[in-house]
Amino acid sequence: MNQNNRQAYWRANVTLIRNLLIVWGLVSLGCSILLVQPLNTLRMGNIPFGFWMAQQGSIFVFVALIFIYAVWMDKIDRKYNHNKPATEKPKVGTRD
């Protein structure tokens, strides 16, 4: 991989991480703290939605973002041919 591809690969990686952290921050801060009163008008069963987002929702979003990161990084790896072929490991315990 040449220097330009390395920089583009790293830039794509950092951009993806930044965007996913922004989404997580907006969901965690926005839905759990800033918008909790309007969200509490909605209900999930007997639980106000703002309370649910503060307790469980932001964690679910974080776990979903982990899977999204894995899928997108796989696409980025393929785009920049970052999948290096595995090198042969020496055989242990064999005699020549």
QUIGIVEN-V964237 format. One record per run of one state. SS is the DSSP state (2 for helix, 1 for strand, 0 for the rest). FROM is the first residue (numbers start at 1). TO is the last residue. Records with the same first field share a line. If there is no record, write none. Layout:
SS->FROM-TO / FROM-TO
//
This chain:
0->1-2 / 35-35 / 40-42 / 45-46 / 80-96
2->3-34 / 36-39 / 49-79
1->43-44 / 47-48
//
